[in-house]
Amino acid sequence: MRINVLQHTPNEGVGSIGEWAKERGHDLYIYHPYFYNGVLPIAEETDLLIILGGPMSPNDSNDWIFKERDLIRELLKDNKPMFGACYGAQQITKAIGYTVSKSPVKEVGWDQVYLETNTIPDLPKELIALHWHEEMFQIPKNAELLFSSEYLTNQGFLLNNNVIGLQFHFEPGPFDVKEIVTNDFTYAVDSVLNQSPKEIIDYKVPEENKEVMFKLLDYITKD
C-alpha cells in the first residue's frame, strides 16, 4: 500500500502513523505542500491519504489548500481511505461542503475525549489526547460522531467506514510532543485547559494512544 502524507508544518510529523506503516509493510511518502510550491500526490498513486495538522486554516486562501481539497474530493469519489488530524480533519469536512469555524474555546494541552459510537470495535470509552486547536469542523450529515470532549462535541467523525477525522491528536509520541511545544509554545496562552508548555511536555503520553491509532488505521484500511 502506498500511503501519501500531507504534512503542513515541520514540527507536526507522522508520529505513530509512521510506526504503523512500517509494521504493516506499507510505503510512506511525505509531501510538504506549504513549502514546496504546493506539490501534492495524485489520486491514482494514493492508497491511503494522511492529512496532518498545521497552523493554517482551511479558510485561508492559499492555492495549495484548495488543491488539497480537490484531491480529497477525488479520493472520496474513488472510495479510498483517509485519516485527518486537526487541520486535516477540517479539510475533509470543508471539501464536502461543511463549515470550519471558530471553536467556542481554545483547547491546547492534554484532556479527555469520550467515545461516542461502538462501530469501531475495542476502543476505550475514554482517552487522554493532545489538543492543539481553536477552530472546529461540522460533522457531515452522513458521518458518525466518533469522539467528543467536555468543551467541544465535534471531536471526531467516521465517514463511509473508511474516513476518520479527529480534531485532536493520537499520533504524537513523547519526542513529537516535545518538538511541537518547543516550536509552538506560545500557542498555549489563553487555552481553556490552562497548562504551561512545560506541563504539556512533561505529561506522560498514554501508551494506549498508539494502540488506538493503530486500530483506527487498521479499521479504515481493512478492505
Phi, psi and omega in degrees: 000135175264118178258119176258128184247130172259108179257137191242001176197147184300330188265011174232088183263195188283336179055230184291345175298321177295321178295318178299314181300317181294315181295328182271357177077028181265158177267131184247127177236126184248126180250146179237074187294335179291341186247317186262056172053036174074023179295127182228157173289168174255153185300321183297337180254024181237117174263331175213131177252128174250125181243108186275176181282179179177169184281349181278174178240146172299344178275356176289166189252015178297139182302320184292334177294319177292322180292325174302316181292327174299316178298316179301314180297322179294319180289324175298318178298323180275000179059042178263148184289149178216150172227129178237134177248125174058250176307323179298318177294320178297321179297321180297312181292322178296324181296333181254017168100012179257160186270150168244125187223174179296133176286152177297337177220158173264120181251112177223117182130195183265134177200165183285146167233152186238134179289134184246357179209152178258016182301317175270117187289155169064033173261142177297150180289338184212136180220163173253123183235162176272124178253141182205062188205161170220015171238167181214157178257158167276148174278123177302146185300327182264016179252158175265140170290123186261316179222153172220171176221176180300323187262342185212123181291314187276079181256347180189152178217156173238124184237129176057019180063006177219013176229124178237134173235131178238135178283343183246193186231123168259343192282336185286136167267183183304315180295321180297318178298316179300318180294318178300309185289322180304321184266339186230031186298331182293340182292341181289347180294137176070019175281142178295340181279344171054050178243138178283160175306319179296319179296323180293316179294318186285343181295132180287119180298124180300131180298330183291342179298319177295318179298317180292320177302317178299316181295321179295316181290322176299320184294314185283347179250013189295336180271000000 
